[in-house]
Amino acid sequence: NINVLDIYTLQTTAYIPRSANVVSISLALVAASFLGTGPDSLALAISLRALELLRRICLWKPSFSIEAYAKLLCDYYMMPFRTKYRTMLADAFETYLLILRMVDEQVQQALGQDTPNWRALNACPPCGYELEGEPKMTFPRMICIDRNNSLKRMAQHPDHMTGDLRTFNHGDYFLPRDFVDKFADEVKQINAAKDDMPDPPLNQVLPSEEGKTVDCHRRWKAAAKEERKRMWGVFEESRIFASACRHGFILWIADMVRSGELFKYPLAMIAKAMEVFRQQLLCSYNIGCSFGTT
């Protein structure tokens, strides 16, 4: 018998059968649809359905906290909230996510979908598959790139490191920082004289040449000189830079670290796309005029 939490049944205890050939308590718990809060721990077990509900809530509301879910469980069970419940729920949830990742890796391996860059090459059916007799497109791959403004993470003082210090190395969405930094010195600086000119009023139409607006870098912060694209020192990650195909499937993401929208981020995305797709690429970027000369 073990104490359990299950938001669906609200049962407080459960009898866990264990055969003679099952040595691990954890295996016996999972076979009964529960997950312990620690290795071979008999203090408390949480139902797999309750953990899956938390995972799905976080998919649609990433800001939803584990502490809020722990308080919700305590409210359903009509018992006072204790910090230990949040800690045990967090431990069990981390284990649950790890199990799901390991299962997913085995499934992908069995399906032959674990080769490098398989997701980027095949995740989007319209982009990744060509029908028999289909006319050749001038640009088989069309992608868009841009940065997000709101995903920031506070930097921590070296003498007061707290929180989760692990690095997420699973999956192939994020471009490594060392890969992105390779392009930091390849950026051509925009003409300093133009950049130092005062910005025109927002309602003033800039002169154009052959239908194209000039001096775009005076309108867009992202097109300014590199040294002007700084970020407050309080942030470690200031934003993310993402790329997606024309059907909305995310290709790659890069952390923007202690900086504004430097050109090294779109350069890294284009370099990765050229390396993987090896096809004619059409790329959409809101400061394409400046980036094209880069």
QUIRAZI-V324648 format. One record per run of one state. SS is the DSSP state (a for helix, b for strand, c for the rest). FROM is the first residue (numbers start at 1). LEN is the number of residues. Records with the same first field share a line. If there is no record, write none. Layout:
# QUIRAZI-V324648
SS=FROM-LEN + FROM-LEN
This chain:
# QUIRAZI-V324648
c=1-1 + 6-7 + 15-10 + 32-2 + 37-8 + 61-5 + 77-6 + 111-7 + 123-2 + 129-12 + 148-5 + 155-19 + 175-2 + 182-10 + 196-12 + 210-2 + 214-2 + 219-2 + 224-2 + 229-6 + 246-4 + 258-5 + 278-3 + 285-3 + 294-1
b=2-4 + 13-2 + 34-3 + 45-3 + 141-7 + 153-2 + 174-1 + 208-2 + 212-2 + 235-11 + 250-8 + 281-4
a=25-7 + 48-13 + 66-11 + 83-28 + 118-5 + 125-4 + 177-5 + 192-4 + 216-3 + 221-3 + 226-3 + 263-15 + 288-6
